[in-house]
Amino acid sequence: MKINSICVLLALSVWPLPTAYAGTKHSPASRVPSYEGRIMCGYQGWFRAEGDGAGRGWVHYGRGNFDSNSCTVELWPDVSEYKKTYPTGFNGEDDSPARVFSSWDESTVDLHFQWMQQYGIDGVFMQRFFDVTRTKKSRADGRVILGHALKAAQKYERAIAVMYDLSGLKPGEDCSSLIQDWKELVDELKLTSQGTNQSYLYHRGKPLVTIWGIGFPDRPYNIHDIGLEKLLDFLKNDPEYGGCSVMLGVPCYFRDLRADTIPDPYLHEIMAKADVIMPWMVGRFSASLYGEMNRYGAEVAADRAWCSALKLDYVPCVYPGFSWYNLSKHRDPFDAIPRLKGRFYWGLMTTAIQSGAKMIYVAMFDEMDEGTAIFKCTSKPPENQPPAKFLAYEDLPSDHYLWLTGQAGKILRGEVAADKELYQNTSHKLVKPAKR
């Protein structure tokens, strides 16, 4: 009896035990096994139009309405390829109502993912805000666009992952609704269980889930009190829904707990429990200041070293420019961080790669409110309809930033050499990328 027991113990000591991940509801693999070598974009998917069937009127285009007095977007989409568009309170070039798209339409999401494939963009993190997770109805409504995106990601072989944004979380609330939401996404949408050829982004061999908004001083919640450790433990260790890798979205100056970061060492304790760290760098670097690319490169290199010491992966954030003149009700400057015809964006991209980045996060694919969108926007938005003002794409082709993003992916993977002046190429020809 004793000999048999010893034999069993010896066998267990050399034969790997099944992990908790093996028993989860997730498929054991994905055709996108790692974030490394990829450029992913944030995808808001939050634009609604009057008459689109969502029953919410104008959302994220304006405050209750969408005209010059209520406008909240900084860019105007190039709608020439959309199947469905909606008239607005603005006049176009021929004095007819200028038109926009709605994210609620499946054809809109399909077109966006088609562009990702055409230009070689690896995929997107679907933003899922805390308000969406709060009730059963809001969670169900939030699954509509995510469902469209999941279908399109599979169709066009693009990567997709969920990014929970804690914006909207109030004092006295915790992250329990995120846990419920993740369960429903796994069960209802089969988000991570569509076979080993699925499009959900895995990292370190596990589905990647992002929690964004930890450590910012302007948030009303205290990170000690919102159940972060419980949430991380659930995502990593739950026998059914866990077995995930976790990426945390934190402030830019997280290392030193200064400037845009709360001075609380607990932030570092939480970060040490994750797998990937992505600092929010939008607005922290300017196109107009001398030496900014050197400062950005030094920040990326130091961040990577800090994360490496804790065995954490690191993702720098890049963005094409920034402006929220309309969103701020005209209080903040128009075109606060100018794009300089792509020079600023391309500088961040190439500097991040030269500083050792293995993966990159682009803010954002479709963010027109803060002027950071890289998808097709027009250089001829409605004009002379104050008080609203719109950024133009500086007479660039509307696909210029999509093209640059795809080219940066090739540099990141070592497929082509870096060219610091590539952003000036405005006569690029679209070539369908090979399947990856």
Residue, then its C-alpha position, 0 to 999 in steps of 0.5 A: m500500500k505504501i509502495n503504491s502511494i509512493c509510486v503515485l506521488l512520483a508519477l504526479s511529480v513528473w507528469p504535468l497536472p491539468t491546469a484550471y484553464a484546461g477545464t474552462k469554457h474557452s477553446p484551447a487555442s486561437r488562430v491569434p495566439s499572441y499579441e506580440g508582433r501585432i498592432m491593435c486599435g481601440y474600437q469605440g463602436w458607440f456612434r448612434a444616429e436618429g432612425d438607425g433602429a437603436g431607439r437612442g437618437w444621436v449618441h456620441y455625435g451630439r448632445g441630444n441632437f446633432d447640429s452646430n450647437s450640439c455637436t461633440v465630434e471633431l472629425w467627419p467620416d468619409v461615408s462614401e463606402y457605407k451602405k447606410t447613412y443618416p442625414t444630419g443638421f449640417n449642410g454638405e458641399d451641395d447644401s444637402p444634409a451632410r450624412v454620417f454612419s451608425s455603429w448600430d448597423e451591422s454593415t458599418v462594422d463589417l466595412h470597418f473590419q474589411w478596411m482592417q483586412q485591406y490595410g493589414i491592421d491586425g485587429v481591435f479591442m472592443q471598448r466595453f464601458f462600465d455603464v454597459t455592464r450595469t444592468k441585464k438590458s444594457r448588457a444585452d444591448g451592448r452585445v449587439i455591436l460586439g456580436h457584429a464585430l465578432k462575426a466580422a472579425q471571423k469573416y475578415e480574419r482579424a483579431i478581436a478582444v474585449m477591453y473593459d473601461l471603468s469610466g462610469l463606475k461610481p463610489g460605492e460600486d464595484c466590478s461585480s457587473l464586469i464578472q457577470d458581463w464576462k460570463e454572459l459574453v462567454d455563454e451567449l456570444k461564445l466569445t472565446s469558444q468558437g474553435t481553434n481557428q477563432s479570432y479572439l486574441y489570445h496572449r500567453g496561450k490564453p484569452l486576453v481581457t483588458i481592464w482600463g482605468i486603474g490609477f487615474p486621479d480624476r476618477p471618483y472611485n478608490i481602487h482599494d474599494i472596487g474589487l479589483e483583486k476579486l476581478l483579477d482572480f476571477l479572470k485568471n482562476d475561475p474554473e469555468y470562465g477564467g484561465c485568461s491573460v489580463m492587460l491593465g490600462v494605467p496612467c502614463y507615469f505609472r512607474d513613478l506614481r506621479a503626474d497623471t497617476i495616483p501616488d499609491p503603491y497599491l497600484h503597483e501591487i495590482m499591476a504585478k498580478a496582471d500579464v500585460i501593462m498598457p499606459w495611456m499616453v494620449g495627450r502626454f506628448s505633443a507634436s509641437l514640442y522639441g525633443e518629444m520623440n526622444r522623451y517618448g522613446a525614453e519613456v517606452a524603454a524605461d517602461r519596458a525595463w520596469c515591466s520586464a523586471l516583474k515578468l510583465d509584457y508591455v504595450p506602448c500607446v500611440y495616437p495620431g493627434f488630439s482635439w476635443y474642441n466641440l466635446s469641451k463645449h469650445r473651452d479647450p483649444f481646437d487642434a490641440i495636438p496637430r497631426l502634421k500630415g501624419r508625421f506625429y503618428w508615424g514618429l510615435m510608431t517608429t520610435a516605439i518600435q525602435s525602443g523595443a516595443k513588441m506590440i502596439y496599441v493605437a488610440m483609436f480606430d474610430e474615435m471622432d470625439e477626441g480627434t484620434a480616429i485613424f479610419k477614413c475621415t474626410s478633408k472636406p467636412p461641413e464648413n462655416q456653420p459655427p460654433a462647431k468646427f471640424l478637423a480636416y485630414e489636411d488634404l490627405p487621402s482618407d485612408h492615409y492613417l489606415w495605410l500607415t498603421g498597416q505599414a507600421g505592422k510590417i516594420l514591427r514584425g521585421e518584414v520591412a525596414a523602418d522608413k522615418e519619412l514614409y508618412q509623406n507617401t500619399s500615393h500609396k497603392l492598396v495591396k491586399p495582405a497575405k493571410r497570417 
